[in-house]
Structure formats: C-alpha cells, structure tokens
Amino acid sequence: MYFLNGYGSNVFKRLSSSTKQKMHNFLPIKEEVLMEHGTVKWFNAEKGYGFITREDGSDVFVHFSAIQGDGYKTLEEGQGVTFDVEQSDRGPQAVNVVKD
C-alpha cells in the first residue's frame, strides 16, 4: 500500500489512477512498512546507543531517542522490542522502538 506523506492513505485511495500517476511523478510517495521484532544485543545507557538483532540475524543500530515511552529511555540486553527501520547515512537504524 502507498500513501502520501502527511495526507494519509484514505485520500490517496480515492484518487483516480491517472491522478495518482501524475502525483507520483511530482510528490514523494513511500511504501508502508510493517514493524519488525528483534532482541536487544547490547545497549550502553551512558552513551545512549546499542544494537538490536533482527529476526533475520542482522544487527541494526538503535539510539536512545528512538525509544518510545515516558521516563528514562534505556534497553536491557535480551529484551524483546518492536521497531521500524530507516536508512541513515551510516546504514540501517531502528526507529519507533517499543519494548515488548
């Protein structure tokens, strides 16, 4: 499914296919991504970052600012998490991290 950034999928669904094609040529459209599950490999609370092991076995960087929720934002080794992945200039990075 595709959606326009900031407009939501319902608006985009109601457009004709010719209008969608025209918009696709001019507006940034991104694919909706399903959240991933993983396990915290390690996290250094003093430095505010660590790594999450994805279900496919690869590791992804996580920064404390990506952790959702109130209070002190830290993760524990072995803890299960759900997250999205975004590409940064340094590679994949976990965002919207939610503790299981």
C-alpha positions as CSV (number, residue, x, y, z in Angstrom):
1,M,0.0,0.0,0.0
2,Y,1.2,3.5,-0.7
3,F,0.4,6.8,1.0
4,L,1.2,10.4,0.6
5,N,3.4,11.8,3.3
6,G,1.2,13.8,5.6
7,Y,-2.0,13.1,3.8
8,G,-2.9,9.5,4.8
9,S,-3.9,6.5,2.7
10,N,-7.6,7.3,2.5
11,V,-7.1,10.4,0.5
12,F,-4.8,8.6,-1.9
13,K,-7.2,5.6,-2.4
14,R,-10.0,7.9,-3.6
15,L,-7.9,9.4,-6.4
16,S,-8.2,8.2,-10.0
17,S,-5.4,6.1,-11.4
18,S,-4.4,8.9,-13.8
19,T,-4.3,11.4,-11.0
20,K,-2.2,9.0,-8.9
21,Q,0.3,8.6,-11.7
22,K,0.6,12.4,-12.1
23,M,1.1,12.8,-8.4
24,H,3.7,10.0,-8.3
25,N,5.8,12.0,-10.8
26,F,5.9,15.1,-8.5
27,L,5.3,14.1,-4.9
28,P,7.3,11.8,-2.6
29,I,5.4,8.6,-2.0
30,K,6.7,5.9,0.2
31,E,5.7,2.3,0.9
32,E,4.1,1.5,4.2
33,V,6.5,-0.7,6.2
34,L,5.5,-3.3,8.8
35,M,7.2,-3.1,12.1
36,E,9.9,-5.7,12.9
37,H,10.6,-7.7,16.0
38,G,14.0,-8.2,17.5
39,T,16.1,-8.7,20.6
40,V,18.4,-6.2,22.2
41,K,22.0,-7.4,21.6
42,W,23.5,-4.7,23.8
43,F,22.8,-1.2,24.9
44,N,25.1,1.3,26.7
45,A,22.9,3.6,28.8
46,E,25.7,6.0,29.4
47,K,26.4,6.5,25.7
48,G,22.8,6.2,24.8
49,Y,23.0,3.7,22.0
50,G,23.3,0.0,21.2
51,F,22.3,-2.7,18.7
52,I,19.2,-4.8,18.1
53,T,19.4,-8.2,16.5
54,R,16.7,-8.6,13.9
55,E,14.8,-11.8,13.2
56,D,16.9,-12.4,10.1
57,G,20.1,-12.4,12.4
58,S,21.4,-9.0,11.2
59,D,22.0,-6.1,13.6
60,V,20.6,-2.7,13.5
61,F,21.8,0.4,15.4
62,V,19.5,2.0,18.0
63,H,19.8,5.4,19.6
64,F,18.0,6.2,22.9
65,S,16.0,8.9,21.2
66,A,14.2,6.2,19.1
67,I,12.8,4.5,22.2
68,Q,9.1,5.2,22.7
69,G,7.5,5.9,26.1
70,D,7.9,8.1,29.1
71,G,10.8,8.1,31.6
72,Y,14.4,7.0,31.3
73,K,15.0,5.6,27.8
74,T,17.1,2.6,28.0
75,L,17.1,-1.0,26.9
76,E,18.2,-4.2,28.5
77,E,20.3,-7.0,26.9
78,G,18.0,-9.8,25.7
79,Q,14.8,-7.6,25.9
80,G,12.3,-8.1,23.1
81,V,11.4,-5.0,21.0
82,T,9.3,-3.9,18.1
83,F,10.6,-1.3,15.8
84,D,10.7,0.3,12.3
85,V,13.9,0.6,10.3
86,E,15.1,3.7,8.4
87,Q,18.2,4.0,6.3
88,S,20.6,6.7,7.6
89,D,23.9,7.8,6.1
90,R,25.6,5.2,8.3
91,G,23.2,2.3,7.4
92,P,20.0,0.9,8.9
93,Q,18.8,2.5,12.1
94,A,15.9,1.4,14.4
95,V,13.2,4.0,15.0
96,N,9.9,4.0,16.9
97,V,11.3,1.3,19.3
98,V,8.7,-0.2,21.6
99,K,9.6,-2.6,24.4
100,D,7.7,-5.9,24.4
